[in-house]
Amino acid sequence: MYLIAEFQDQPRLEDAIHALKAEGLGVLDMDLFSEEPVEFRRGILDRPSRMSLVAVLGAILGGSLATTGVYAAQHNYALVTGGMPIFSFWGSGVITYETTMLGAVLSTFGWFLWESGLLRRRKKNMPVPLVPPGSMCLRVRCADHQIAARAQRILDLAGAVAIEKMESA
């Protein structure tokens, strides 16, 4: 079951989110929809992100694979180098650098798509509200009717303009 509450001003929306979190609902149970970006202070509707860790791991993986590939290619196809080493980090540095950056960029882009929900399968029963101009809609996922009744009371006390109850199919 979902509750969709429409708010006109941000302070009331923030109060509603704080009250819902105090009632035991998590930030993953709440989604905000708006025509324009809404910027909250830290701690209001923060969701954990592992983007920086994924970028570093992607860079390490990309650089390691490139260096290993260059090393293997230079040792499997040995050339007469006139006393110079077959494998040199100075000679393969550009390839290592570029693929390190490529690994970081591609992993960051892929993780962004994952965190935004574009790569995940969406549940077909999740309602998306129509947001009137100048409004913000808060969608709250409620596990049962008792939680929904308490959440509806909290949203009403916080100053929601309209509250719509939608059953998940």
C-alpha positions as a Markdown table, in Angstrom:
| # | Residue | x | y | z |
|---|---|---|---|---|
| 1 | Met | 0.0 | 0.0 | 0.0 |
| 2 | Tyr | 1.2 | 3.5 | -0.8 |
| 3 | Leu | 0.4 | 6.9 | 0.4 |
| 4 | Ile | 1.0 | 9.9 | -1.8 |
| 5 | Ala | 1.0 | 13.2 | -0.1 |
| 6 | Glu | 1.2 | 16.6 | -1.8 |
| 7 | Phe | 3.0 | 19.5 | -0.2 |
| 8 | Gln | 3.3 | 23.1 | -1.2 |
| 9 | Asp | 6.3 | 24.2 | 0.9 |
| 10 | Gln | 9.5 | 22.5 | 1.8 |
| 11 | Pro | 9.6 | 23.0 | 5.6 |
| 12 | Arg | 6.3 | 21.1 | 6.1 |
| 13 | Leu | 7.7 | 18.4 | 3.8 |
| 14 | Glu | 10.8 | 18.2 | 6.0 |
| 15 | Asp | 8.7 | 18.0 | 9.1 |
| 16 | Ala | 6.7 | 15.1 | 7.6 |
| 17 | Ile | 9.8 | 13.2 | 6.7 |
| 18 | His | 11.3 | 13.6 | 10.2 |
| 19 | Ala | 8.0 | 12.5 | 11.8 |
| 20 | Leu | 7.8 | 9.5 | 9.5 |
| 21 | Lys | 11.4 | 8.5 | 10.2 |
| 22 | Ala | 10.7 | 8.8 | 14.0 |
| 23 | Glu | 7.7 | 6.5 | 13.5 |
| 24 | Gly | 10.0 | 3.8 | 12.1 |
| 25 | Leu | 9.8 | 4.2 | 8.3 |
| 26 | Gly | 13.1 | 4.2 | 6.5 |
| 27 | Val | 14.4 | 6.5 | 3.8 |
| 28 | Leu | 14.1 | 3.6 | 1.3 |
| 29 | Asp | 10.3 | 3.6 | 2.0 |
| 30 | Met | 10.0 | 7.2 | 0.9 |
| 31 | Asp | 10.3 | 8.7 | -2.5 |
| 32 | Leu | 10.0 | 12.4 | -3.5 |
| 33 | Phe | 8.6 | 13.6 | -6.8 |
| 34 | Ser | 8.8 | 17.2 | -8.0 |
| 35 | Glu | 9.1 | 19.3 | -11.2 |
| 36 | Glu | 12.2 | 21.0 | -9.9 |
| 37 | Pro | 15.1 | 19.8 | -7.8 |
| 38 | Val | 14.5 | 19.9 | -4.1 |
| 39 | Glu | 17.6 | 20.3 | -1.9 |
| 40 | Phe | 17.4 | 19.1 | 1.7 |
| 41 | Arg | 19.8 | 19.6 | 4.5 |
| 42 | Arg | 22.0 | 16.6 | 5.4 |
| 43 | Gly | 20.2 | 13.9 | 7.2 |
| 44 | Ile | 16.7 | 14.4 | 6.0 |
| 45 | Leu | 16.3 | 12.0 | 3.0 |
| 46 | Asp | 19.9 | 10.8 | 2.6 |
| 47 | Arg | 20.4 | 7.5 | 0.9 |
| 48 | Pro | 23.8 | 5.6 | 1.2 |
| 49 | Ser | 26.0 | 5.7 | -1.9 |
| 50 | Arg | 29.0 | 3.6 | -2.8 |
| 51 | Met | 29.9 | 5.6 | -5.9 |
| 52 | Ser | 33.4 | 6.6 | -4.8 |
| 53 | Leu | 34.3 | 3.1 | -3.8 |
| 54 | Val | 33.1 | 1.7 | -7.2 |
| 55 | Ala | 35.0 | 4.4 | -9.1 |
| 56 | Val | 38.3 | 3.5 | -7.3 |
| 57 | Leu | 37.7 | -0.3 | -7.8 |
| 58 | Gly | 36.9 | 0.3 | -11.4 |
| 59 | Ala | 40.1 | 2.3 | -11.9 |
| 60 | Ile | 42.2 | -0.4 | -10.2 |
| 61 | Leu | 40.6 | -3.1 | -12.2 |
| 62 | Gly | 41.0 | -1.2 | -15.5 |
| 63 | Gly | 44.6 | -0.3 | -14.9 |
| 64 | Ser | 45.5 | -3.8 | -13.7 |
| 65 | Leu | 43.9 | -5.5 | -16.7 |
| 66 | Ala | 45.7 | -3.1 | -19.1 |
| 67 | Thr | 49.1 | -3.6 | -17.5 |
| 68 | Thr | 48.6 | -7.3 | -17.4 |
| 69 | Gly | 47.5 | -7.3 | -21.1 |
| 70 | Val | 50.5 | -5.2 | -22.2 |
| 71 | Tyr | 52.9 | -7.4 | -20.2 |
| 72 | Ala | 51.4 | -10.6 | -21.7 |
| 73 | Ala | 51.5 | -9.2 | -25.2 |
| 74 | Gln | 55.1 | -8.0 | -25.0 |
| 75 | His | 56.3 | -11.3 | -23.6 |
| 76 | Asn | 54.3 | -13.6 | -25.9 |
| 77 | Tyr | 55.5 | -11.7 | -29.0 |
| 78 | Ala | 59.1 | -11.1 | -28.1 |
| 79 | Leu | 61.0 | -8.7 | -30.4 |
| 80 | Val | 64.6 | -8.0 | -30.8 |
| 81 | Thr | 65.0 | -4.9 | -28.7 |
| 82 | Gly | 68.8 | -4.4 | -28.9 |
| 83 | Gly | 69.4 | -4.9 | -25.1 |
| 84 | Met | 66.4 | -2.9 | -24.0 |
| 85 | Pro | 63.9 | -4.6 | -21.7 |
| 86 | Ile | 60.9 | -6.2 | -23.3 |
| 87 | Phe | 58.5 | -4.8 | -20.8 |
| 88 | Ser | 58.8 | -1.3 | -19.5 |
| 89 | Phe | 56.4 | 0.6 | -17.3 |
| 90 | Trp | 57.5 | 3.8 | -19.0 |
| 91 | Gly | 56.6 | 2.5 | -22.4 |
| 92 | Ser | 53.2 | 1.1 | -21.3 |
| 93 | Gly | 52.4 | 4.0 | -18.9 |
| 94 | Val | 50.1 | 5.8 | -21.4 |
| 95 | Ile | 48.0 | 2.6 | -22.0 |
| 96 | Thr | 47.8 | 2.0 | -18.2 |
| 97 | Tyr | 46.8 | 5.5 | -17.4 |
| 98 | Glu | 44.1 | 5.7 | -20.1 |
| 99 | Thr | 42.5 | 2.4 | -19.2 |
| 100 | Thr | 42.7 | 3.3 | -15.5 |
| 101 | Met | 40.6 | 6.4 | -16.3 |
| 102 | Leu | 38.3 | 4.4 | -18.6 |
| 103 | Gly | 37.7 | 1.9 | -15.9 |
| 104 | Ala | 36.9 | 4.6 | -13.4 |
| 105 | Val | 34.5 | 6.4 | -15.8 |
| 106 | Leu | 32.7 | 3.3 | -17.0 |
| 107 | Ser | 32.2 | 1.9 | -13.5 |
| 108 | Thr | 31.0 | 5.3 | -12.2 |
| 109 | Phe | 28.5 | 5.6 | -15.1 |
| 110 | Gly | 27.3 | 2.0 | -14.6 |
| 111 | Trp | 26.9 | 2.5 | -10.8 |
| 112 | Phe | 25.0 | 5.8 | -11.4 |
| 113 | Leu | 22.6 | 3.9 | -13.7 |
| 114 | Trp | 22.2 | 1.2 | -11.0 |
| 115 | Glu | 21.6 | 3.6 | -8.1 |
| 116 | Ser | 19.2 | 5.7 | -10.1 |
| 117 | Gly | 17.1 | 2.6 | -10.7 |
| 118 | Leu | 17.4 | 2.7 | -14.5 |
| 119 | Leu | 19.0 | -0.7 | -14.7 |
| 120 | Arg | 16.9 | -2.4 | -12.0 |
| 121 | Arg | 13.6 | -4.1 | -12.8 |
| 122 | Arg | 10.8 | -1.9 | -11.6 |
| 123 | Lys | 7.9 | -3.3 | -9.8 |
| 124 | Lys | 4.8 | -2.7 | -11.9 |
| 125 | Asn | 2.6 | -2.0 | -9.0 |
| 126 | Met | 4.5 | 1.1 | -7.8 |
| 127 | Pro | 2.3 | 4.2 | -8.5 |
| 128 | Val | 4.0 | 7.3 | -9.8 |
| 129 | Pro | 2.1 | 10.5 | -8.9 |
| 130 | Leu | 1.1 | 13.3 | -11.2 |
| 131 | Val | 2.9 | 16.3 | -9.7 |
| 132 | Pro | 1.0 | 19.6 | -10.0 |
| 133 | Pro | 3.2 | 22.7 | -10.8 |
| 134 | Gly | 4.9 | 24.1 | -7.7 |
| 135 | Ser | 4.1 | 21.0 | -5.6 |
| 136 | Met | 6.2 | 18.2 | -4.1 |
| 137 | Cys | 4.7 | 14.7 | -3.8 |
| 138 | Leu | 6.0 | 12.3 | -1.1 |
| 139 | Arg | 5.3 | 8.6 | -1.8 |
| 140 | Val | 5.4 | 6.5 | 1.3 |
| 141 | Arg | 5.4 | 2.7 | 1.1 |
| 142 | Cys | 3.5 | 1.1 | 4.0 |
| 143 | Ala | 3.7 | -2.5 | 4.9 |
| 144 | Asp | 0.2 | -2.8 | 6.4 |
| 145 | His | -3.0 | -0.8 | 7.1 |
| 146 | Gln | -1.9 | 0.1 | 10.7 |
| 147 | Ile | 1.3 | 1.7 | 9.5 |
| 148 | Ala | -0.6 | 3.4 | 6.7 |
| 149 | Ala | -3.1 | 4.9 | 9.2 |
| 150 | Arg | -0.3 | 6.3 | 11.4 |
| 151 | Ala | 1.5 | 7.6 | 8.3 |
| 152 | Gln | -1.6 | 9.3 | 7.0 |
| 153 | Arg | -2.2 | 11.0 | 10.4 |
| 154 | Ile | 1.5 | 12.2 | 10.4 |
| 155 | Leu | 1.2 | 13.5 | 6.9 |
| 156 | Asp | -2.0 | 15.3 | 7.6 |
| 157 | Leu | -0.6 | 16.9 | 10.8 |
| 158 | Ala | 2.5 | 18.0 | 8.9 |
| 159 | Gly | 0.4 | 20.0 | 6.5 |
| 160 | Ala | -0.1 | 17.9 | 3.4 |
| 161 | Val | -2.5 | 19.5 | 0.9 |
| 162 | Ala | -3.8 | 16.2 | -0.3 |
| 163 | Ile | -3.2 | 12.6 | 0.6 |
| 164 | Glu | -4.1 | 9.8 | -1.7 |
| 165 | Lys | -4.1 | 6.1 | -0.8 |
| 166 | Met | -3.2 | 3.6 | -3.5 |
| 167 | Glu | -3.2 | -0.2 | -3.2 |
| 168 | Ser | -0.4 | -2.1 | -4.8 |
| 169 | Ala | -1.7 | -4.6 | -7.4 |
